[in-house]
Amino acid sequence: MATEPVTLELDEAAARLFKEASPEQRRKLEALVSLHLLEAATSRQSLRELMDTVGKQAQERGLTEERLQELLREAEEARATNERL
């Protein structure tokens, strides 16, 4: 599979995880992102349906509303800190 470098804006925690990943883990993460982007772009689902599907999958994998809110708070705090710098 041919690849091409791109730049993505990620929340601080996701960016840190990617940067700290081993080369093998990075390749796996890159493949996962590619698959999700292709799926989203070729899906006949509306954006709302796609978001609902992703939300259900996240819940099935153990993401709770409390943890989601915590992640969103952390991301917002990280953005605010970066904006002040």
PyMOL commands that set and color helices and strands:
alter all, ss='L'
color gray80, all
select helices_A, chain A and resi 12-20+23-42+47-60+65-84
alter helices_A, ss='H'
color red, helices_A
deselect
rebuild
show_as cartoon
